[in-house]
Amino acid sequence: MSATRFQISDFGFRIEPPALAAVRESEAPAEPRRAKPPPALAGKWRRRAKEPPALAGVCCRLLVVLAVLVFPTLARAQQPAKASQAATKTPPSPAASQPAADLGMPYVYTDWEQFTVKHGLPNDHIFAVRAVKDRVWIGTENGLACLDKKTRKIQSWNKEQGLPWRVITGLEVDPRTGDLWIALFGGGLARFSGGRFDHWHQLNSGLVNNVVYAVCVQGDNVWASTTAGASRFNTKTGEWTIFTEKNAPMEEIWNYENCCTADKVFLAVWGSGVLEYDVAADKWKAYLDPDGEMEIDLYRDDGIIHVITTGVSYVEKAMWVSTYFGVCRYDGRHWRGFFDIDSGLPSNFNNNLAGRSANECWFCTDKGLGVCADFPTNTWVTYTMDHKAGRGRAVVKRDATVVAEVEMPSNLPHNYVLCADIDGDDAWVGTSKGLAHAIGKGYYPGLRKQAAETKK
């Protein structure tokens, strides 16, 4: 399956992201998808292929290939065929030598509830979810929905109710005003405030493109990640600023995700890794894969694992990054990459993520939900749903070793996970077949020894 799809709309051609294309073409992907580069990046590759390489370049390539074949410890492949070669060479975490009972167990969510069109959602394809106080905002392929936690009722909006565009790919709530900002896939940017929708697009604002994937709020500024760069809108002055390859270190301009803190903005750029913007200094910093290899992670933990990024979350001075070739974490000094061969990550194909703390992050993959529950010990919990058996399953792993398995009545509506949001002790997970609510009664962070172990 191609990572991009071109569709004809009322405004000409538009690019469909891999997540949307995937849920359209297959409700149950059998194999992990190999993402293709966006058109601009693909063009660069094609041009390079046509040019006769220099002798030195050929020699370097041959040496790299020989190194990978002869010394597999140097490389960890990001595709299943290559991953098996390096699986036994991945260095375990320092805690791997200790018995599981000595380290304790992570919290496992066993109480789940699901919401679909049967419960009032406008569509089961959930592309965005944001939980704030007593409300859960849900962005779908066919409209906006809001779940009231107290009344358990769902209200929805579509074009008939004033929503400017039906496909929603990003949501953010301004913590100061309570306004809801909406990223519209093909329709620009919208704000829902006081029961009214305000709409910005290429023809009436400084929005660089109408295909908006994500939105975040940083002080008075609203950042929109689009397929042609990033746009910043100052809600006080009304000023728009556009960031592309001309004024930011973007090797490609396909901005896929973003997140904001009080003083920084992080952009996940499809083909350009992660960009960090320092608001006070007005300066950019780029996080790229230092080895420059697109096919393999040549040197372990030397930087971001791949430049094709799909999500970024900065919490407690730790940056979590999701890509189509695995995930990674950066604490300001050290990088750590994770793959499905050395952790509980169910697949290397990641659509998005949600960071809870510096030690816990939820990853949305095409084969289930992977939760890094305790980073120091590399302990994970993987949630999947067996639809034939009609039961949910959670697998606890430390490195690549299964520590425990837990059966439950249900968990995810579907294993193709598109988004997630942390809500106190709870969590909300959007899939291609509905929304899941993980109820964290008795939740605890990190690891904890079980009652039976404590008595001993």
C-alpha positions in Angstrom: 0.0 0.0 0.0 1.3 3.4 -0.9 1.9 5.8 2.0 0.2 8.6 0.1 -2.9 8.8 -2.0 -4.0 11.6 -4.3 -7.7 12.3 -4.4 -9.6 14.8 -6.5 -11.7 17.2 -4.4 -13.5 20.5 -5.0 -10.2 22.2 -4.6 -8.1 20.0 -6.9 -5.7 17.4 -5.7 -5.1 16.6 -2.0 -2.9 14.2 -0.2 -4.4 11.5 1.9 -2.2 10.5 4.9 -1.2 6.9 5.4 -3.5 6.5 8.4 -6.6 7.5 6.4 -5.6 5.4 3.4 -4.9 2.3 5.6 -8.3 2.2 7.2 -10.0 2.7 3.8 -8.1 -0.1 2.1 -8.1 -2.7 4.9 -9.8 -2.9 8.2 -7.4 -5.6 9.4 -3.9 -5.1 7.9 -2.1 -8.4 7.6 1.4 -7.2 7.3 3.2 -4.1 8.6 3.1 -1.4 6.0 6.2 0.0 4.4 5.8 3.8 4.1 6.8 5.5 1.0 8.2 9.0 1.0 6.0 12.0 0.1 6.3 13.2 -3.6 9.0 15.7 -2.9 11.2 13.1 -1.1 10.5 10.4 -3.6 11.6 12.8 -6.3 14.9 13.3 -4.6 15.5 9.5 -4.4 14.6 9.1 -8.0 17.0 11.8 -9.1 19.8 10.2 -7.0 19.1 6.8 -8.6 19.6 8.2 -12.1 22.9 10.0 -11.4 26.0 7.9 -11.9 27.6 7.5 -8.4 31.2 8.4 -7.8 33.7 5.6 -7.2 34.2 6.7 -3.6 30.5 6.6 -3.0 30.2 3.1 -4.4 33.0 1.9 -2.2 31.4 3.4 0.9 28.1 1.7 0.1 29.8 -1.6 -0.4 31.6 -1.3 2.9 28.3 -0.5 4.6 26.6 -3.6 3.1 29.5 -5.8 4.0 29.5 -4.5 7.6 25.8 -5.2 7.9 26.2 -8.7 6.5 29.3 -9.7 8.4 28.8 -7.8 11.7 25.0 -7.8 12.4 25.6 -6.2 15.8 26.2 -2.9 13.9 22.7 -2.8 12.5 19.1 -3.3 13.6 16.7 -3.6 10.7 13.4 -1.8 10.7 11.6 -4.3 8.5 10.6 -7.8 9.7 12.9 -9.6 7.3 16.0 -7.7 8.6 14.8 -7.4 12.1 15.2 -11.2 12.7 18.9 -10.9 11.9 19.6 -8.4 14.7 17.1 -9.6 17.3 19.6 -11.6 19.3 22.1 -8.9 19.2 20.1 -6.2 20.8 21.6 -5.2 24.2 19.1 -5.8 27.0 18.2 -3.2 29.6 20.3 -3.3 32.9 17.2 -4.7 34.7 17.0 -7.8 32.4 19.4 -9.8 34.5 17.0 -9.5 37.5 14.1 -11.8 38.1 10.7 -10.3 37.2 9.5 -10.8 40.8 12.3 -8.6 42.1 11.4 -5.7 39.8 7.6 -5.8 40.2 4.9 -5.5 37.6 3.4 -2.5 35.7 -0.2 -1.5 35.9 -2.4 -3.4 33.4 -5.7 -1.9 32.3 -8.3 -4.6 32.5 -11.5 -2.5 32.6 -12.4 -1.1 29.2 -15.4 0.4 27.5 -16.0 1.1 23.8 -17.9 3.8 21.8 -19.0 3.4 18.2 -21.7 4.8 15.9 -24.1 2.6 17.9 -23.5 4.9 20.9 -23.9 8.1 18.9 -20.5 8.7 17.2 -20.8 10.2 13.7 -18.2 7.8 12.4 -16.0 4.9 13.7 -12.8 6.1 12.1 -11.3 8.1 15.1 -8.4 10.3 14.0 -8.2 12.6 17.0 -9.2 12.5 20.7 -8.7 15.1 23.4 -10.0 14.7 27.0 -10.3 17.8 29.1 -12.1 17.8 32.5 -15.6 16.4 32.0 -15.5 16.3 28.2 -13.9 14.1 25.6 -13.6 15.7 22.2 -13.5 13.2 19.3 -12.5 13.9 15.7 -13.7 11.4 13.1 -13.8 11.0 9.4 -17.3 12.3 9.3 -17.6 15.0 12.0 -16.9 16.2 15.5 -18.3 14.5 18.6 -18.2 15.3 22.4 -18.8 12.8 25.1 -20.1 14.2 28.4 -18.5 12.1 31.2 -21.2 12.9 33.7 -24.3 12.3 31.5 -22.7 9.7 29.2 -24.3 11.4 26.3 -22.7 12.1 23.0 -23.3 15.2 20.9 -22.1 15.5 17.3 -21.5 18.3 14.8 -21.3 18.1 11.0 -21.8 20.6 8.2 -25.5 20.9 9.0 -24.5 22.1 12.5 -21.9 24.5 11.2 -18.7 22.4 11.1 -16.7 23.8 8.2 -15.3 20.4 7.1 -16.2 16.8 8.0 -12.8 15.1 8.2 -11.0 16.0 11.5 -7.3 15.0 12.0 -6.4 17.0 15.1 -7.9 18.6 18.2 -6.5 20.9 21.0 -8.2 22.8 23.8 -6.8 26.2 24.8 -6.2 25.8 28.6 -6.9 29.5 29.2 -10.1 30.0 27.2 -11.5 26.5 26.8 -11.8 27.1 23.0 -11.5 24.0 20.9 -9.1 24.2 17.9 -9.8 21.8 15.1 -7.4 20.6 12.3 -9.4 19.9 9.2 -8.0 17.5 6.6 -8.6 19.5 3.5 -10.6 22.2 5.1 -8.1 24.3 7.0 -8.4 25.3 10.6 -11.4 25.9 12.8 -12.2 27.1 16.3 -15.3 26.1 18.3 -16.1 28.7 20.9 -19.4 29.6 22.5 -21.3 27.3 20.3 -19.9 28.9 17.1 -17.4 27.8 14.5 -14.8 30.2 13.2 -13.0 29.1 10.0 -9.6 29.9 8.5 -8.3 28.6 5.2 -5.9 29.6 2.4 -8.2 32.1 0.9 -9.0 34.2 4.0 -5.8 33.9 6.2 -2.1 33.1 6.3 -2.7 29.4 6.6 -0.1 27.8 4.3 -2.3 24.9 3.2 -5.8 23.6 3.8 -4.6 20.0 4.6 -4.0 20.4 8.3 -2.9 17.3 10.3 -2.4 18.7 13.8 -2.9 21.7 15.9 -1.4 22.9 19.3 -1.7 26.0 21.4 1.3 27.8 22.8 0.4 30.9 24.8 -1.3 33.4 22.4 -0.2 31.4 19.4 -1.9 28.5 17.6 0.3 26.2 15.5 -1.1 24.3 12.6 0.9 21.5 10.9 0.0 21.2 7.3 1.2 19.3 4.2 3.1 22.4 3.0 4.7 23.7 6.2 3.6 25.0 9.5 1.5 28.2 10.2 1.5 30.2 13.4 -1.6 32.3 14.2 -1.4 34.9 17.0 -4.9 35.1 18.4 -4.3 38.6 19.9 -2.8 40.4 17.0 -4.3 38.3 14.2 -0.8 37.9 12.6 0.1 34.8 10.7 3.6 33.4 10.3 4.5 30.7 7.8 7.4 28.3 8.3 8.8 26.2 5.4 12.2 25.2 4.1 12.9 28.9 3.5 13.0 29.9 7.1 13.2 26.6 9.1 15.4 23.5 8.8 12.9 21.5 6.9 14.4 19.1 4.4 10.7 18.3 3.6 7.7 20.5 4.4 5.2 17.8 5.2 4.4 18.6 8.8 2.6 15.7 10.4 2.3 16.3 14.1 3.1 18.9 16.8 3.1 19.6 20.5 3.7 22.7 22.5 5.1 23.6 26.0 5.3 27.0 27.7 8.5 27.9 25.9 9.0 25.4 23.0 7.2 24.0 20.0 8.0 20.6 18.5 7.1 19.6 15.0 7.2 16.0 13.6 8.0 16.5 10.0 7.6 13.6 7.5 11.1 13.3 6.1 12.8 15.9 8.3 12.7 14.2 11.7 11.7 16.5 14.6 12.2 20.2 14.8 12.3 22.1 18.1 11.5 25.8 18.1 12.7 28.0 21.0 10.1 30.7 21.4 12.2 33.2 23.4 15.3 32.8 21.2 13.4 32.5 17.9 15.7 29.6 16.9 15.2 26.2 15.4 17.0 22.9 16.3 16.7 19.8 14.1 16.8 16.2 15.3 17.8 13.9 12.4 19.1 10.4 12.0 22.9 10.9 12.2 23.8 7.8 10.2 21.7 9.0 7.3 20.5 5.5 6.4 16.9 5.1 5.3 16.8 1.3 5.3 18.4 0.4 8.6 19.3 1.9 12.0 23.0 1.6 11.4 24.2 2.7 14.8 22.1 2.1 17.9 20.9 5.0 19.9 22.9 7.6 18.0 19.9 9.9 17.5 16.3 9.8 16.2 15.8 6.4 14.6 14.3 7.6 11.4 13.4 10.9 9.7 9.9 9.8 8.7 8.2 10.8 11.9 4.5 10.6 12.7 4.3 12.0 16.3 6.1 13.8 19.0 5.3 14.3 22.7 7.4 16.3 25.2 6.7 15.7 28.8 8.9 16.0 31.9 11.9 17.0 29.8 11.7 13.8 27.8 10.9 13.7 24.1 9.0 10.7 22.8 9.0 10.2 19.0 7.0 7.8 16.8 7.9 6.9 13.2 6.9 4.3 10.6 10.1 2.4 11.5 10.0 2.2 15.3 9.9 4.7 18.2 12.5 6.5 20.4 13.0 8.6 23.4 15.4 11.5 24.1 16.1 13.0 27.6 18.4 15.8 26.4 21.6 13.7 26.6 20.8 10.2 25.6 18.7 8.6 22.9 17.0 5.2 23.1 15.3 3.5 20.2 12.7 0.7 20.4 11.6 -1.8 17.9 9.1 -4.7 17.8 12.1 -7.1 18.2 13.5 -5.7 21.5 10.4 -4.4 23.3 6.7 -4.8 23.7 6.1 -2.5 20.7 3.5 -4.5 18.7 4.7 -3.1 15.4 7.3 -0.7 14.0 4.5 1.1 12.0 3.4 3.8 14.4 0.6 6.3 13.6 0.9 8.5 16.7 1.7 8.5 20.4 0.7 10.0 23.7 3.3 10.6 26.4 2.2 10.4 30.0 5.5 11.0 31.7 9.3 10.8 31.2 9.0 7.0 31.8 5.6 6.1 30.2 4.3 6.6 26.7 1.4 5.1 24.7 2.1 4.2 21.0 -0.5 3.7 18.4 0.4 1.1 15.9 -1.2 -0.9 13.1 -1.1 -4.1 15.2 -2.3 -2.9 18.6 -1.5 -0.5 21.4 2.0 -0.5 22.9 2.6 1.1 26.2 6.1 1.7 27.5 5.1 1.4 31.1 8.5 1.8 32.7 11.3 3.2 30.6 14.2 2.4 33.1 13.5 -1.3 32.9 12.2 -1.4 29.4 8.9 -2.9 30.6 5.9 -2.8 28.2 2.3 -3.7 28.1 0.8 -4.6 24.7 -3.0 -4.5 24.2 -4.7 -6.3 21.4 -8.2 -7.6 20.7 -8.9 -11.1 19.4 -12.1 -10.5 17.4 -12.6 -14.2 16.6 -12.5 -15.2 20.2 -14.2 -12.0 21.3 -11.7 -11.3 24.1 -8.9 -8.8 24.8 -5.4 -9.6 25.7 -2.5 -7.8 27.5 1.1 -9.0 27.2 3.7 -7.7 29.7 7.2 -7.7 28.3 10.6 -6.8 29.6 12.9 -6.3 26.7 11.8 -9.1 24.3 10.9 -11.5 27.1 7.3 -12.2 28.0 6.7 -11.7 31.7 3.0 -12.2 32.0 -0.2 -12.5 29.9 -3.6 -11.2 31.0 -6.9 -12.1 29.4 -9.9 -9.7 29.6 -13.4 -9.5 28.2 -12.5 -6.7 25.8 -10.2 -3.7 25.2 -9.7 -2.2 21.8 -12.5 -2.0 19.2 -9.8 -2.7 16.6 -6.1 -3.3 16.6 -5.4 -0.6 14.0 -4.8 2.3 16.5 -4.7 5.9 15.2 -4.6 8.2 18.3 -4.6 8.3 22.1 -4.8 10.8 24.9 -4.1 10.5 28.6 -6.8 11.5 31.0 -5.6 11.4 34.6 -5.4 7.7 35.5 -7.5 6.9 32.4 -6.7 6.9 28.7 -8.7 7.2 25.5 -7.7 5.4 22.4 -9.0 6.0 18.8 -9.0 3.1 16.4 -10.4 2.4 12.9 -13.5 0.8 14.4 -14.3 3.1 17.3 -13.1 4.7 20.5 -11.8 2.8 23.6 -11.8 4.1 27.2 -9.2 2.5 29.5 -10.4 2.9 33.1 -7.4 3.2 35.4 -9.0 2.3 38.8 -6.0 1.8 41.1 -3.5 3.0 38.5 0.1 3.4 39.6 3.1 4.5 37.6 6.2 2.4 37.0 6.5 -1.0 38.7 5.0 -2.4 41.8 5.4 -5.8 43.5 2.3 -7.9 43.6 0.5 -8.6 46.8 1.5 -12.3 46.9 5.2 -11.3 46.5 4.9 -8.7 49.2 3.7 -11.3 51.7 6.7 -13.5 51.0 
